[in-house]
């Protein structure tokens, strides 16, 4: 017979579930902020290009900031861009893997 407390998640599972829920939002905010900061510092782009990138950043969640940082991040060193994107995606993949292994659904 199963006890009702056996069905409740433990603290570790709850923490992983919280990170799995909040980390994508945090990554989107960080990547978008980094892209907007760089976009604001660029003087080589025309007004139309700046507006198009800004719309892409907000209308295409995740895809817009990732595309900007990979393709057009002008003043951001490539190493920083790859670290921000790869580190964030890697951290999220690790949280998902740990959650899956611990039974968080």
C-alpha positions as CSV (number, residue, x, y, z in Angstrom):
1,X,0.0,0.0,0.0
2,X,1.3,3.5,-0.9
3,X,1.5,6.2,1.7
4,X,0.2,9.6,0.6
5,X,3.6,11.2,1.6
6,X,5.3,8.9,-0.9
7,X,3.6,10.7,-3.8
8,X,4.8,14.1,-2.7
9,X,8.0,15.4,-4.2
10,X,11.0,15.9,-1.9
11,X,12.9,19.2,-1.6
12,X,15.4,18.4,-4.3
13,X,12.7,17.5,-6.8
14,X,10.8,20.7,-6.0
15,X,14.0,22.8,-6.5
16,X,14.7,21.2,-9.8
17,X,11.1,21.7,-10.9
18,X,11.3,25.4,-9.9
19,X,14.5,25.8,-11.9
20,X,13.1,23.9,-14.8
21,X,10.1,26.3,-14.8
22,X,12.0,29.6,-14.2
23,X,15.3,29.1,-16.0
24,X,13.8,29.5,-19.6
25,X,12.3,32.9,-18.6
26,X,15.6,34.0,-17.0
27,X,17.6,32.9,-20.1
28,X,15.2,34.8,-22.4
29,X,15.5,38.0,-20.3
30,X,19.3,37.7,-20.1
31,X,19.8,37.0,-23.8
32,X,17.4,39.7,-24.9
33,X,19.0,42.2,-22.5
34,X,22.5,41.4,-23.9
35,X,21.2,41.7,-27.5
36,X,19.5,45.0,-26.8
37,X,22.5,46.4,-25.0
38,X,24.7,45.6,-28.0
39,X,22.1,46.9,-30.4
40,X,22.0,50.2,-28.6
41,X,25.8,50.6,-28.8
42,X,26.0,49.9,-32.5
43,X,26.4,52.9,-34.8
44,X,26.9,51.0,-38.0
45,X,23.3,49.9,-38.4
46,X,20.6,52.0,-39.9
47,X,17.3,52.9,-38.2
48,X,15.4,50.3,-40.2
49,X,17.8,47.5,-39.2
50,X,17.7,48.5,-35.6
51,X,13.9,48.4,-35.6
52,X,13.8,45.1,-37.4
53,X,16.2,43.5,-34.9
54,X,14.3,45.0,-32.0
55,X,11.0,43.6,-33.3
56,X,12.6,40.2,-33.9
57,X,14.0,40.2,-30.3
58,X,10.5,40.7,-28.8
59,X,8.2,39.0,-31.4
60,X,10.3,35.8,-31.7
61,X,11.1,34.6,-28.2
62,X,14.4,32.7,-27.9
63,X,14.8,32.6,-31.7
64,X,15.3,36.4,-32.0
65,X,17.9,36.9,-29.3
66,X,19.8,33.7,-30.3
67,X,19.8,34.7,-34.0
68,X,21.0,38.2,-33.1
69,X,23.8,37.0,-30.8
70,X,25.0,34.4,-33.3
71,X,24.7,36.4,-36.5
72,X,24.9,40.1,-35.7
73,X,26.3,40.7,-32.2
74,X,28.6,43.5,-33.3
75,X,30.4,44.7,-30.1
76,X,30.2,41.5,-28.1
77,X,33.2,39.3,-28.4
78,X,32.4,35.9,-30.0
79,X,33.7,34.1,-26.9
80,X,31.2,36.0,-24.6
81,X,28.3,35.3,-27.0
82,X,29.1,31.6,-27.3
83,X,29.6,31.4,-23.5
84,X,26.3,33.1,-22.8
85,X,24.3,31.0,-25.3
86,X,26.0,27.7,-24.7
87,X,26.3,28.1,-20.9
88,X,22.6,29.0,-20.6
89,X,21.4,26.2,-22.8
90,X,23.8,23.8,-21.1
91,X,22.6,24.8,-17.6
92,X,19.0,24.3,-18.7
93,X,19.8,20.9,-20.2
94,X,21.5,19.9,-17.0
95,X,18.5,20.9,-14.9
96,X,16.2,18.9,-17.2
97,X,18.4,15.9,-17.1
98,X,18.7,16.0,-13.3
99,X,14.9,16.4,-13.1
100,X,14.3,13.5,-15.4
101,X,16.6,11.3,-13.4
102,X,15.1,12.3,-10.1
103,X,11.5,11.7,-11.3
104,X,10.3,15.3,-11.6
105,X,7.5,15.4,-14.1
